[in-house]
Amino acid sequence: MRFDRIRLRNFKPYVDTDLRLTEGVTVIHGLNGSGKSSLLEACFFALYGSKALDGTLGDMVTNGAEESEVELWFTHDGRSYHVRRELKRYGEQIQTTTCTLDSDDEAIHRDGATDVRAFVADLLRMDAAAFVNCAYVRQGEVNKLINATPTERQDMIDDLLQLGRLEEYRERAGNARLGVNEVLGNKRELLRDYESRIEEREAKDPHETLNALQSDLSEVDAKIENYEQQREKAEQSRQQARSVLDEHEERREELAELEADVDDLETTIREDEAERERLGDRVGDLRDRVDEAEETLRERLAVVAVDDADPETLAARREALDDREDEVREELREARSRADALSTQSETLEERAADAASRAEEKRERAAELDADAEAAAETLEEREASLAESTAERGELTAEFDDEPVAVGEATAHRESVREALADVQAEVRETSNDLAAARSSVEEAERLLEEGKCPECGQSVADSPHVDALDEDRERVARLENTLAELNDRVEERTADVERAEALVEAENRIGQIDDTRELLEDGIAEKESEIAEKRERAATLREEANDLEGEAEEKRDAAETQAERAREVRDDVEELEAALDDLDEARDDLDAVEAGRDALDEAETEIERLGERRAEIADRNDERREFLAAKRSRRDELREAVDEEAVQSARDSLDSAEDYLEKVTDALEDLAERRDDLTSRIGAVENEIEELESLREDRDALAARVEELEAVHEETEELEAMYGDLRAELRRANVESLERMLNETFELVYGNDAYSHIELDGEYELTVYQKDGEPLDPEQLSGGERALFNLSLRCAIYRLLAEGIEGAAPTPPLILDEPTVFLDSGHVSRLADLIEEMRGFGVRQILIVSHDDELVGAADELVRVEKNPTSNRSTVERVADPSLSAVERPVGDAEHADD
């Protein structure tokens, strides 16, 4: 695989950049922070999208831009591809709006970030993580493999060499084996259950039981057939007897009905004649009531002052009463309305009078409260004036404290800091002098001890009459001087301490003066406020008393008016009572009219009832004549039926019926018993047949289950073999890879290490690395120096890259080898070895190597040199391809570069 071209628009520091890349070694050179790594990150992002980011999509877009675009052209396995990703800002979020991959083969087109990333991972046989671990040594991650645990290193390398797939397959086979084993155990348990159930059913011998039950059923069917034939004959005899008895019963019923009809007719005729007599008596009573009603009506007509009870006459009288009632009620309504209005006015005036009196009382109470508040405010005013005088006196005393001081009010804090610094300086001198004095005293004491022992204070030899004694005298004099100096400094410390204490007192006085000034200002404002408050309250109290006097006069006026309206209301109430009495008289007159109408109606009803009862008596006489004729006919039919009854034939039919029914009852019971017996046998036969069918079904299921168990046992054995095969294959491939990787790593390591300190590197089956020194002493790679460890890791990464390339055997060319700032941990000597390593990788056939570095020593190893610069004003980066990488910047002629940005 080879990167051919990368084009950026608003990507990180690049506004508009288009860079073409070629085979060989390309060094991307520039100062730290110029944007070199961003070019490689753009390539990585184009291939794998957001999976390639350490940050967010927002970090990819140039500051201030609303959208960004990355395009990558690359060649893989002889085919060209073009990837394009576009980002846009939507409010606070950045989203991928376009992601496509196209090839020179028009059949290949991918659209969407997920689809493109999956296609690239399948095409290169590595995802983003594998790409980093194999081909992309990112900045700051040069030691990633050596710092990883053996397990992490094993997983990284196995994934790169596709061994992780074998472990995945082995785990799948193991999971399948466990699953098959679980199913197999269940099936075996089920098979044992089937065997047990079959043995249990076979022990019952269901076929013999079925034969015995079928024989019993045949005997029962024969008995049932015989009983049914006898029952049919008895049924015929019963039908014949019933026919004779039914005919007799019909005649008997008709005779009974006729006798009942005769009795009913005779009874009805007697009852109707009695009713006719009662109606005659009722007519006599009604005629007496008519006479009484006529007399009562005449008396009531005299009361209501009308000549007759004619309806028109009564209606005219009632209409006159109604008219008078309407007049009286209208007068009554008006009188009541006037009385209510006058009462309401009286009550309203009373309420207003009470309200005015209440308000007057409230105003007098409020005036008294205001007087009390004014007195209290006057007391508070006196207290504030006294406090103001005290504060003024205290401030004068505090200000007087500054009269004999070197500072004025407002300068105390600065003065305190000054004397504190002076005290600190003297205390520092005391500490320094004390330390010098302690050292001098120690020296004198040691010298005196040695002299007492007869030894030289300097060399420890015998020093009788030694000139070194003079030096001891000088030390003693120095001790005396330091003691005097220390005493003077202690006196100065006491003076400075007193100054600090006095300064502290001045600061407190100054703070108190500030507090007093604040308090005096508040007191002065409070005094003015209270004076104004007292005047306002006293003035308001006088006003309230005047308003109270006015309200009391208003209340008296309203009470007088209320009494006047109440008197008028009582007069109107008397008129109301007279009108209500007139209405009562009208009601009595109307009641009298009602009584006249009621008497007239009762008289009319009685005459009508007399007429109706006469008609009813005539109807009863006519119906009784008809009933007597019908009665004679029914008596004649009754006599004929009595003569037609044959009692002997009837008794013979009854005896035959009893005999037939007795036999049928017995045979029915016997048939029911036999039917129950047959049903029981049939049910038992069905149950046995079901058991036989279940037994056959169990045998079939057992045979199928046994065959399934054999299949599962075979599958279980195959999964065990498959699991072991994947494990053995992975171990064998890892062993082969370890051998090859160890060989390549030693070849590479020997190249980059030009000294004789180390003999070789050992790589075990778990990818645990050990470096051996020439003397055979093993070292952990982490014990190497920083530069050696970095080279060791680069060697390991290159060896893995070589192993991956040889393992694929050209079927899918490996991606470019990308080294991002590989010299971070290397000194100048190690950088030259890195150049040798790069040259070695070229010799192994790596088609494209991209190196990002700010180190000038790597420039010589470049086939192509790309220089990156950042404008410090705009903070935007540009790239240029240098025509001759072997020339330094000083030697290169002006214009000898290909710019790849605006």
Steps between C-alpha positions, in 0.01 A plus 500: 500500500618857428362845581493704178339829594341677794286814464378698803257786534449662844653197675674598824761768409466444122269730308556360150780247450563250219804270540612219271703211647732258319669169569816485710577694816314827549602717794246757618722758668428808704508660842306360793135607487510588130237238408709210366310226683168642378586388145532137610195527725306618194606184309404282797167686540422464128539120527325431833294810585410575861657168614837658422448801727640554847276806537168597341387604154500857627880480542536425127339821371714813472414762760245744362400272208152352453604196295801281425598256227763223472578307182748210469615324184683169553605194302455146629571173321527682167165681531443871573254623763366840599347575844318824576365612839323830565411649840256784575417697810137503619476728802730355765540164322718377214358223279627298205285601204688320222707180501567316174756256358546443126741296292625500145282191480157660462338199669646608835316782671435543871285767661478568874757510778425150632502339156826671400679408825391135468618486138844648588544259794416205276720630219810552722418203726531725806279739689611836644660346809691241296617772257649696792665191651652393167570790266437827685740583783314801640666785682572411863416131445840373391520297824145367475593136434774477760286667766211263428447193715588164340128426459437838332808452277386148416151622404641784285741278304255207471232734363744643246599152381135386494566253785228664704252356252626147581450562872155635424426189294636277779276677753204461269577129461535471879168677553344273239647194677356616832166568337496158331607335826213668685248397233650148493461466878139611478428257216665211686293573810188518282592167334532330841159639592350356179650156573357504852153598380500230226600228749224612737233479227620166357477345849120561499448277184237733341421260209375218732297751697342626176391146392329433836314831492379446142357152597307651794366772271355241254303326781359835620390596143305169467312558828414853400356381166270242672373749759425758232281248306292421816473870581355566153214243557418650842495845345234385246276361779535824696403707194178296447396535866576869496279542191197352683570700816561822304160466330337440841692790647385731223133413567553535873668838454219619270241383757690679777520814292123482430418453866729788587338717231152419631605589852667821377191607302266436791732691733538792255122532452447506876779758549370728220145495643640594839703781334183624324322522835799691653493747208129564565578581863785731383257691271269564798790638706609728218150647465509589872842670452365704207229642721758595767738657241224717357423637850871573574543675164209733570662598835843572341349712221359728769848542655679599178221744401419346160160399364590155364786251461525547129868472393495835322360674810770341721775587249393866495509510884844335506634748240385795715682350800817446294500860379467628858779268614735633228433858616563417866818299423645786292436744784653248745814454284554877478447542877746220581755644257472846663534347847808293399663803334443719807635225732805452279568875496468511878740206546747648251499833682553321831794304354654817356458676833670207678774492237564874536513465882738201468725688259503800735608272786771339283636843404515607866679175591743548208562860613584371850736240349671771294546712813659200676724431195608867497593478870697177439673658197593799717665265751687321219610843370645589838686164511647550151611854582671364814668220296619756245658708774673190647629392156636851434684498834644150439619597153682801648678272749601253229623777268712636784694170507656591162626844622839365624532230230692518168185421302163664455153344502465285185872400491499252792470181289795590275700600809424164663623310196817709500587429865411132451752482216758672718432244776528213252836632376639521852364152584673365189827657617444342843453154347805539278715628790370222728598240241849655462537516878396136542753393233776711658427365848504142368836562334647649820365216714649238264834682491510529879423129533788412269736735683410336826600171341825660371403482134497754218154648442558478122693183434452308825881460566680594821526878510699598802587866435323478165428823312148372438410614849489854363219402269302379797534840664367663186202266511432590859512870413258434211263327743514805730431737210208292383357488852518882523345534156223255594426696819473822300274331247275366777469855637403616151247216479337623821490854362354387169249278682388801705472700177283224348276488805459880489428480125240229567335733757500784246339271238231406750445869584485587132246218440295622795505859366363364172227314685418816703479707181261250350295494821489883525376525144225250577411683825480836326274354233291331771462823702372692196269212418355491856445876512306481176308194625396676828368809320314287246332277765383794715357680198324179387348448851342852498354435155348168613327663800338763276377222264359308802292804608354530149411129491318517837279786371426299184403194711244704705334636183466147353344364823223766486427426135487124575233551774285709259507227231420229759186686613378531139562127450279412802213706356520318168502162685153583645362549147649163404312324780164652385558385138593147616164483695312601181671213314387255768137616450531444125634148563199417717259624227677285245477197733122553514481502121706180494249342739206601271678350199583187697133455605383551145755247371401245767132533401585448133718197582224338712240535222748364249580199728121422542463487125813279461384254769158461330676407176726253689196318656340461155826350358523247786139381439575447126823299566331270755231411245777396255688298770184302588466380137874397489466318834220279368720387203800406724276299737377292203864422380606405854230237522604345164870461614404335828313224308806437257773404768612110503670451841607133438697580180663789679615281792644234261701770316634629832620153604675448161668844528630433853649164393673652192642795692629273779687286247631808313632645826688183580639453149604867491702458819662188361583674170646799687726268701604321183559836322719616785686169486543536123614865534748398766634218282515731197686763702742244637555357151568854370744562786684173427510581127641847590760333718596271211522802265705695758728200543558484125553879489747478792691227318516715184608809700758291686647370174514856355653635823759222506597593145520868605724410795733312263512807271571735791775271628659516156461882487647530853801299395540718190482826700765366740724420207426841340575688824827312543588558134454880526703507823779288351497702179522829691783366716685372194453826308599705805811284544590557136425872531702524820798339329472730199434808711793419730731457197384825337516687830860388560597595142348845545634544856851401391485759225403791723736409788858560390655416840586169665287546810223256398519157341141419396126524578285207604122485435301221668168351394304759698690788331696568818819691401842462659825679399827315569830678560829370365571337837172307480324715761126533412334843507141610485455750212382758753854491651641651182574870483236732353665518158579129489143415603360721223727334242404160638132579450556635151688182419211289634244699301702466182547128559123456543447698183748271312333188641157623392627577150669159459201319650264650243745408223394777273132411490408838649784754523558651843424868572770768518729493803422823688728636773371808681780677694700180560804699628329642811699274736815470286831686529704588191680163497179306515344717225771387258418138586135575430606619154675164452180321608300697244746411227481135609120505468535636150728208427230261617269639231280747690362712216409810697633635831359824644694667782385804696790668677651834596851342507731612222705175512214301342485730201797319344308174497212652298416444137239773530501787748180680593545812712219625725486857630244686712425869468521639856253778417220295341591173678454323163739236361635454148704220338759498222685219329878564492652415164839380634480366856880464519546881504460690822269796525799735459635321193162465328443772232200730526192349333646150517184360661156388395229676706197292592287768663376855443 
